[in-house]
């Protein structure tokens, strides 16, 4: 990643809110369901488009699952300068505590025409966040 990539990645802010979903969980079967809502804010002065995601999900037993895919929730959103995109997704873990972290691959479309040049791609890190049931952490 060159300096321009650092500037572009720094212009994209990631905020995360999580929730335990007891109605979708089955602790007796080691299934703990969580929702996470992510807000991606473009603080830069050019549009950015989210192309793909990479997640590293680690449960309390240190088992790691990696997830890669195009876009998020079936979309590859174009986020204009000064605006945000918010989505909610979920994860199921075999333990009442876990963590997620990863990155988005994004692009600055050429001249706003939504054309994707590989040289315009950059990665935005998603800081680690915890998934936990209400009683799992004190």
NUGUGU-337248 format. One line per field, with one value per residue: residue number from 1; residue in three letters; x, z, y of N, C-alpha, C in turn. Coordinates in Angstrom, 2 decimals, decimal comma, padded with zeros to 5 digits, m for minus. Atoms other than C-alpha are relative to their C-alpha. Last residue first. Example, Ala and Ser with C-alpha at 12.3 -4.5 7.8 and 13.67 -1.06 7.14 Angstrom:
BEGIN
num: 2 1 $
residuo: SER ALA $
nxx: m000,82 000,89 $
nzz: m000,06 000,00 $
nyy: m001,19 m001,19 $
caxx: 013,67 012,30 $
cazz: 007,14 007,80 $
cayy: m001,06 m004,50 $
cxx: m000,77 000,90 $
czz: 000,73 000,00 $
cyy: 001,09 001,20 $
***
This chain:
BEGIN
num: 138 137 136 135 134 133 132 131 130 129 128 127 126 125 124 123 122 121 120 119 118 117 116 115 114 113 112 111 110 109 108 107 106 105 104 103 102 101 100 99 98 97 96 95 94 93 92 91 90 89 88 87 86 85 84 83 82 81 80 79 78 77 76 75 74 73 72 71 70 69 68 67 66 65 64 63 62 61 60 59 58 57 56 55 54 53 52 51 50 49 48 47 46 45 44 43 42 41 40 39 38 37 36 35 34 33 32 31 30 29 28 27 26 25 24 23 22 21 20 19 18 17 16 15 14 13 12 11 10 9 8 7 6 5 4 3 2 1 $
residuo: UNK UNK UNK UNK UNK UNK UNK UNK UNK UNK UNK UNK UNK UNK UNK UNK UNK UNK UNK UNK UNK UNK UNK UNK UNK UNK UNK UNK UNK UNK UNK UNK UNK UNK UNK UNK UNK UNK UNK UNK UNK UNK UNK UNK UNK UNK UNK UNK UNK UNK UNK UNK UNK UNK UNK UNK UNK UNK UNK UNK UNK UNK UNK UNK UNK UNK UNK UNK UNK UNK UNK UNK UNK UNK UNK UNK UNK UNK UNK UNK UNK UNK UNK UNK UNK UNK UNK UNK UNK UNK UNK UNK UNK UNK UNK UNK UNK UNK UNK UNK UNK UNK UNK UNK UNK UNK UNK UNK UNK UNK UNK UNK UNK UNK UNK UNK UNK UNK UNK UNK UNK UNK UNK UNK UNK UNK UNK UNK UNK UNK UNK UNK UNK UNK UNK UNK UNK UNK $
nxx: 000,37 m001,08 m001,31 m000,62 000,00 001,31 000,14 001,37 000,40 001,09 000,61 m000,58 001,14 000,07 000,38 000,59 m000,71 000,46 000,79 m000,90 m000,70 m001,39 m000,90 m000,91 000,08 000,74 001,38 000,89 m000,54 000,37 000,46 m000,56 000,80 m000,72 000,77 m000,25 m000,19 m000,80 m000,09 m000,38 m000,88 m000,89 000,71 m000,32 000,26 m001,20 000,34 m000,94 m000,08 m000,19 000,00 000,64 000,18 000,79 m000,25 001,16 000,82 m000,71 m000,47 000,22 m000,79 000,47 m001,32 m000,22 000,43 001,46 000,59 000,94 000,25 001,08 m000,30 001,09 m000,19 000,73 000,05 000,26 m001,06 m000,86 m000,71 000,86 m000,66 000,90 m000,64 000,21 m000,76 m000,26 000,01 000,00 m000,41 000,91 m000,67 000,81 000,40 000,61 m000,85 m000,39 m001,00 000,12 m001,19 000,17 m001,21 000,35 m000,90 000,16 m000,30 000,19 000,21 000,27 m001,19 m000,59 m000,11 m001,20 000,31 m001,09 m000,57 001,08 000,40 001,36 000,25 001,09 000,33 000,85 000,67 000,56 000,83 000,14 001,16 001,21 000,25 000,51 001,35 000,87 000,18 000,92 001,34 000,50 m000,82 000,85 $
nzz: m001,23 m000,45 000,28 m001,24 m001,08 m000,65 m001,29 m000,03 m000,75 m000,94 m000,72 m001,30 m000,92 m001,09 m001,21 m001,09 m001,27 m001,13 m000,91 m000,65 m001,11 000,39 m001,04 000,63 m000,56 000,98 m000,44 000,41 000,87 001,43 000,39 001,18 000,55 001,18 001,22 000,86 001,41 000,56 001,45 000,54 001,16 000,21 m000,33 m001,36 m000,91 m000,58 m001,03 m000,13 m001,19 000,37 m001,12 000,23 m001,19 000,35 m000,64 m000,28 m001,08 m001,06 000,37 m001,11 000,34 m000,06 000,08 000,66 001,38 000,09 m001,30 m000,63 000,66 000,97 001,07 000,95 000,89 001,26 000,91 001,36 000,94 000,03 m001,29 m001,16 m000,96 m001,16 m000,80 m001,44 m000,55 m001,44 m000,65 000,95 m000,67 000,17 m000,15 m000,31 001,22 000,94 001,04 m000,41 000,91 000,31 000,76 000,71 000,36 000,91 m000,04 001,10 m000,22 001,15 m000,53 001,08 000,29 001,19 m000,28 m000,79 m000,66 m000,56 001,10 000,70 m000,75 000,44 m000,14 m000,86 m000,02 m001,17 m000,18 m001,35 m000,27 m001,42 m000,20 000,23 m001,15 m001,07 000,34 m000,07 m001,41 m000,58 000,46 m000,81 000,04 000,00 $
nyy: m000,71 m000,88 000,62 000,49 m000,99 000,01 000,71 000,52 001,18 m000,27 001,12 000,32 m000,01 000,97 m000,72 000,77 m000,13 000,80 m000,84 m000,96 000,66 000,23 000,49 000,93 001,34 000,81 000,24 m001,09 m001,04 000,14 m001,34 m000,62 m001,09 m000,48 m000,20 m001,15 000,27 m001,07 m000,11 m001,30 000,09 m001,14 m001,24 m000,44 001,12 000,59 000,98 001,11 000,81 001,39 000,95 001,30 000,82 001,19 001,28 000,85 m000,53 m000,73 m001,34 m000,92 m001,18 m001,39 m000,62 m001,30 000,00 000,22 000,29 m000,93 m001,27 m000,07 m000,96 m000,20 m001,14 000,17 m001,14 000,48 m000,38 001,18 000,09 000,26 000,88 000,18 001,03 000,09 001,12 000,04 001,32 001,12 001,22 001,13 001,30 001,18 000,72 m000,94 m000,55 m001,35 m000,54 m001,42 m000,37 m001,26 m000,74 m001,08 m001,15 m000,95 m001,41 m000,88 m001,35 m000,96 m000,80 000,60 001,44 000,29 001,27 000,79 000,79 000,71 001,19 000,32 001,43 000,42 001,42 000,26 001,29 000,08 001,17 000,35 000,87 m000,79 m000,86 000,86 000,44 m001,17 m000,35 000,98 m000,36 m001,11 m001,21 m001,18 $
caxx: m018,11 m018,17 m020,26 m023,48 m024,81 m023,70 m020,60 m019,31 m016,18 m014,72 m011,43 m010,79 m011,98 m009,01 m009,70 m007,88 m007,24 m008,17 m007,53 m004,69 m007,04 m009,23 m012,96 m015,34 m018,10 m018,34 m017,46 m014,38 m012,63 m014,17 m012,19 m012,01 m012,57 m011,38 m012,86 m010,92 m011,03 m011,89 m014,31 m014,29 m015,81 m017,76 m020,75 m019,11 m020,17 m020,49 m023,18 m022,59 m024,83 m025,43 m026,60 m025,82 m025,00 m023,59 m022,37 m022,04 m019,51 m018,09 m020,35 m020,52 m020,98 m022,32 m021,32 m024,47 m025,63 m025,41 m021,80 m019,72 m018,04 m016,88 m014,35 m014,99 m012,27 m013,08 m010,73 m011,09 m009,50 m011,92 m013,47 m014,39 m012,34 m013,85 m011,49 m013,52 m012,61 m014,94 m015,34 m015,95 m016,93 m017,10 m015,57 m016,69 m014,15 m013,52 m012,84 m014,81 m016,61 m018,44 m018,99 m021,51 m021,53 m024,31 m023,49 m025,93 m025,05 m026,23 m024,84 m025,11 m023,53 m026,52 m027,65 m026,87 m029,48 m029,52 m031,97 m034,22 m031,17 m029,74 m026,65 m026,06 m023,15 m022,43 m019,53 m018,10 m015,76 m014,28 m013,06 m010,78 m007,85 m008,08 m007,73 m004,73 m003,06 m003,66 m002,05 000,98 001,50 000,00 $
cazz: 033,54 030,13 029,24 030,95 028,15 025,42 023,53 020,15 020,43 017,89 016,01 013,78 010,17 007,98 004,75 001,72 m001,48 m005,15 m007,61 m009,41 m010,10 m012,18 m011,58 m013,62 m011,50 m013,71 m010,79 m012,68 m012,18 m009,29 m006,02 m004,96 m001,85 m000,45 003,02 005,93 008,84 012,46 014,46 018,04 020,12 023,30 024,04 022,18 019,11 017,11 014,76 012,79 011,57 009,20 009,49 007,04 007,08 004,27 005,06 003,36 003,35 m000,04 m001,95 m000,95 m003,81 m002,34 m003,58 m002,45 m001,61 002,15 001,79 m001,36 m002,88 m000,55 001,91 005,25 007,47 010,45 013,40 016,37 019,43 021,81 022,63 018,96 016,26 013,13 010,46 007,89 004,37 002,39 m001,23 m003,66 m001,48 m003,62 m002,79 m003,95 m003,77 m001,11 001,85 005,03 003,57 006,45 006,74 009,44 010,52 012,38 013,96 014,87 017,03 017,29 019,82 018,79 021,15 021,00 024,58 023,82 021,04 019,70 017,36 020,09 022,22 019,54 021,05 019,72 018,14 017,05 014,70 013,29 010,28 008,95 005,35 004,75 006,35 003,69 000,99 002,68 003,33 m000,28 m001,50 000,69 m000,99 000,00 $
cayy: m009,01 m010,63 m013,68 m012,51 m010,27 m012,71 m011,72 m010,58 m008,47 m006,07 m006,06 m003,04 m003,24 m002,32 m000,39 m001,78 000,13 m000,15 002,71 000,92 m002,01 000,28 m000,03 002,07 003,55 006,64 008,94 010,20 006,86 004,92 005,22 001,60 m000,45 m003,74 m004,09 m005,51 m007,90 m008,28 m010,38 m011,56 m014,27 m014,97 m017,22 m020,13 m022,15 m018,91 m017,63 m014,45 m011,67 m008,80 m005,23 m002,45 001,24 003,37 006,87 010,24 013,09 012,15 009,74 006,05 003,58 000,36 m003,09 m004,85 m008,38 m007,92 m006,71 m006,65 m009,68 m012,38 m013,64 m015,34 m016,77 m018,98 m019,31 m021,66 m020,06 m021,85 m018,46 m017,97 m016,23 m014,68 m013,31 m011,39 m010,30 m008,06 m007,03 m004,16 m001,19 001,94 005,30 008,75 011,61 014,29 012,04 011,48 008,46 006,81 003,06 002,16 m001,46 m003,20 m006,53 m009,25 m012,23 m015,82 m018,30 m021,95 m024,48 m026,88 m026,13 m022,47 m022,39 m018,83 m017,10 m015,70 m014,84 m012,52 m010,87 m007,36 m005,53 m001,95 m001,18 002,06 002,19 005,43 005,88 008,87 007,06 004,35 007,02 008,67 005,32 004,27 007,51 006,72 003,33 000,00 $
cxx: 000,65 m000,46 001,16 001,41 000,73 000,05 m001,44 m000,12 m001,47 m000,47 m001,12 m000,75 000,57 m001,28 m000,09 m000,30 m000,76 000,86 m000,49 m000,74 000,90 000,73 001,38 001,07 000,83 m000,15 m000,80 m001,47 m001,09 000,54 m000,33 m000,53 000,71 m000,92 000,99 m001,00 000,31 000,20 000,92 000,07 000,38 000,84 000,83 m000,71 000,31 m000,37 001,30 m000,50 001,05 000,15 000,13 000,10 m000,68 m000,05 m000,87 000,43 m001,21 m000,98 000,75 000,57 m000,34 001,03 m000,25 001,49 000,21 m000,52 m001,51 m000,39 m000,99 m000,13 m001,18 000,44 m001,13 000,25 m000,74 m000,22 m000,15 001,19 000,88 000,86 m000,92 000,65 m000,81 000,85 m000,17 000,84 000,33 m000,15 m000,12 000,59 m001,06 000,90 m000,85 m000,34 m000,75 000,88 000,29 001,16 m000,19 001,35 m000,39 001,24 m000,45 001,06 m000,31 000,21 m000,05 m000,39 m000,18 001,26 000,60 000,20 001,24 m000,53 001,12 000,48 m001,09 m000,48 m001,46 m000,07 m001,17 m000,42 m000,83 m000,83 m000,46 m000,98 m000,01 m001,27 m001,25 m000,33 m000,61 m001,44 m000,93 m000,27 m001,04 m001,40 m000,66 000,89 $
czz: 000,07 001,23 000,48 m000,20 001,28 001,17 000,49 001,32 m000,20 000,59 000,91 000,68 001,35 000,82 001,12 001,18 001,05 001,24 001,23 000,99 000,75 001,20 m000,60 001,01 m000,79 000,45 m000,95 000,39 m000,38 m000,80 m001,49 m000,11 m001,21 m000,66 m001,10 m001,14 m000,79 m001,47 m000,35 m001,52 m000,46 m001,25 m000,18 000,27 001,45 000,87 000,45 001,10 m000,08 001,29 m000,55 001,26 m000,39 001,24 m000,61 000,58 000,35 001,04 001,16 m000,39 001,05 m000,44 m000,01 m000,07 m000,76 m001,44 m000,19 001,41 000,81 m000,61 m000,95 m001,00 m001,01 m000,83 m001,27 m000,89 m001,38 m000,95 000,10 001,25 001,18 000,91 001,30 000,58 001,51 000,33 001,48 000,69 m000,99 000,69 m000,15 000,18 000,41 m001,35 m000,93 m001,04 000,38 m000,89 m000,44 m000,62 m000,77 m000,24 m001,07 000,17 m001,26 000,40 m001,18 000,63 m001,23 m000,46 m001,19 000,28 000,81 000,64 000,47 m001,15 m000,70 000,70 m000,37 000,02 000,94 m000,07 001,27 000,09 001,45 000,15 001,46 000,19 m000,13 001,24 001,12 m000,29 000,15 001,47 000,55 m000,42 000,83 000,00 $
cyy: 001,34 000,78 000,86 m000,55 m000,45 000,98 000,05 m000,76 m000,31 m001,32 000,50 m001,14 m000,40 000,18 m001,05 000,90 m000,79 000,24 m000,77 000,89 000,98 m000,58 m000,27 m000,36 m001,02 m001,45 m000,87 m000,24 000,99 001,18 m000,11 001,42 000,58 001,00 000,38 000,04 001,24 m000,32 001,17 m000,09 001,38 m000,26 001,27 001,32 000,34 m001,19 m000,66 m000,92 m001,09 m000,80 m001,41 m000,85 m001,31 m000,86 m001,08 m001,33 m000,85 000,55 000,66 001,37 001,05 001,03 001,52 000,32 001,30 000,15 m000,05 m000,38 000,82 001,38 000,03 001,06 000,03 001,25 m000,39 001,22 m000,61 000,19 m001,23 m000,17 m000,21 m001,04 m000,06 m001,12 000,05 m001,22 000,13 m001,35 m001,15 m001,22 m001,09 m001,23 m001,21 m000,62 000,94 000,68 001,45 000,44 001,44 000,36 001,25 000,83 000,99 001,07 000,80 001,46 000,95 001,33 000,88 000,75 m000,76 m001,49 m000,40 m001,28 m000,92 m000,87 m000,81 m001,27 m000,24 m001,53 m000,28 m001,47 000,01 m001,28 000,06 m001,16 m000,44 m000,82 000,84 000,83 m000,84 m000,40 001,18 000,31 m000,96 000,43 001,11 001,23 $
***
